[in-house]
Amino acid sequence: MEQYNQELKELREKQARQQAVLVDLHRVKEEKLRELQRRRDEETERKRREEEEAARQAKLEQERRERQEKEEEEARQRRLLEEQRGRQREEEEREAQACLQAAQEKAQEEERRRREEEEKEKRKREEEEEEKEKEKRKREEEQERKRKEEEEEEERRRIEEQERGEQQPVLEAQRPAQLTTYRALYSFVARNTDELSIDAEGLIEVRDTPAPQDTDV
């Protein structure tokens, strides 16, 4: 009996779940139908507005063409009247046009000459600037070359002094080094934290490695 009641309970719960699913499906269907109807209404309203706008544009275009035709007719009438009045002034206008053309040609020639002169001056300035830039680059390259040569020479001397120092006795290595002051011939900008920036004409101190002494007794 208890098993029967349990099965009956489960059956009722299953029916309740199925009923809930059916209710949800019905609700979703109703929502989709309402959404479809809303879209149809929007599409109908959009088409109505487009038709109204098309009719309005057609009316505006018709009015524009009518105004244009009227203006063209008025312009044609004015042109005919002006042609009738202008025949007696044709010769004077031709002479005036010839004078104007001559003046324009003269002005154009003067403008052409002025531009040629300006272009010539511009090329001259550019050539001078280019020559100055070449000289500047040449000086900078020469300075850089000298700097590298001096750095290489300094590195070579340092290595030689280091090699000589490694060959001296321990007692000789413990002798205090002397500092010598030099004046920098050019400025140098440090490229990393191991190097020191130096201004031109600045004073620098260099540690002198003691010269090797004769250890024979």
Secondary structure by P-SEA (a helix, b strand, c coil): caaaaaaaaaaaaaaaaaaaaaaaaaaaaaaaaaaaaaaaaaaaaaaaaaaaaaaaaaaaaaaaaaaaaaaaaaaaaaaaaaaaaaccaaaaaaaaaaaaaaaaaaaaaaaaaaaaaaaaaaaaaaaaaaaaaaaaaaaaaaaaaaaaaaaaaaaaaaaaaaaaaaaccccccccbbbbbbbbbcbbbbbccccbbbbcccbbbbbbbccccccccc
